[in-house]
Amino acid sequence: MNTANTLLCLALNIHHASRGAPENGQITATIVTMSLAGWQTEYICK
């Protein structure tokens, strides 16, 4: 998977997980998403 697709998946996940949340909520959603993916970018969209 290329970088653009990975970033799109991450952005969509953050949007859905923290819609309406302040910036720190979005950062938390990012950390949780990356943690669930084992910090491996190839697993973000799976």
TORMARLUM-823629 format. One line per field, with one value per residue (C-alpha): residue number from 1; x, y, z negated. Coordinates in Angstrom, 2 decimals, always signed. Each point is the difference from the previous one (the first is absolute). Layout:
BEGIN
pos = NUM	... $
u = X	... $
v = Y	... $
w = Z	... $
***
This chain:
BEGIN
pos = 1	2	3	4	5	6	7	8	9	10	11	12	13	14	15	16	17	18	19	20	21	22	23	24	25	26	27	28	29	30	31	32	33	34	35	36	37	38	39	40	41	42	43	44	45	46 $
u = +0.00	+1.35	+0.42	-2.94	-2.43	+1.38	-0.42	-3.54	-0.93	+1.51	-1.77	-3.36	+0.47	+0.83	-2.98	-2.44	+1.50	+0.23	-2.59	-0.75	+2.79	+2.61	+3.53	+1.20	-2.82	+1.14	+3.57	-1.23	-1.95	+3.19	+2.01	-2.68	-0.23	+3.75	+0.20	-2.68	+1.96	+3.11	+1.57	+0.38	-1.37	-0.91	-2.64	-1.88	-2.52	-0.61 $
v = +0.00	+3.41	+2.93	+2.00	-2.89	-0.60	+3.66	+0.02	-3.04	+1.57	+3.32	-1.71	-2.06	+3.11	+1.83	-2.76	-0.77	+3.59	+1.95	+3.23	-0.55	+2.66	-0.39	-2.02	-2.50	-0.36	-0.57	-2.66	-1.69	-0.02	-1.59	-2.64	-0.80	-0.33	-2.09	-2.37	-0.28	-0.88	+3.25	-1.67	+2.24	-2.95	-1.09	+3.31	-0.80	-3.59 $
w = +0.00	+0.83	-2.35	+1.38	-0.59	-3.47	-0.94	+1.41	-2.09	-3.10	+0.63	+0.53	-3.14	-2.03	+1.48	-0.89	-3.41	-1.21	+1.98	-1.84	-2.52	-0.72	+1.34	-2.99	+0.62	+3.60	-1.13	-2.42	+2.81	+2.08	-2.79	-0.60	+3.73	+0.35	-3.17	+1.28	+3.26	-1.99	+1.22	+3.42	+2.74	+2.21	-2.54	-0.35	+2.75	-1.07 $
***
